Amino acid sequence: MDAKPNTTPKPGCRPLDDAPYWAGETFTDSAAGVAIEVLSADGYGETVRVTKT
């Protein structure tokens, strides 16, 4: 899922290069009944919380 679907990529970038969710952002899929929240991120990976609603 593109976190920023209305953003135009910078020159030389592909459409999904700016798509990641960053710390503090949440993706919610109401149809599946889940929310994925990015809690933190560093140079080694991300910590996320997955919640079933």
Steps between C-alpha positions, in 0.01 A plus 500: 500500500640838404512721811518813287292433186454867414872581506697541178830307518821700486686494166672166450273320750234241428136548606530283813839632616318741734237245600622371838319573820719681753505489880174642628299403191233230487347296220145377567327237289138513609399212272757268661449648847866581565709806575878512459671778693868582454631562851865570421760465229878512482774388263440136592123466463160604622289415801130465422184418689229296325154530652195295401186705535 
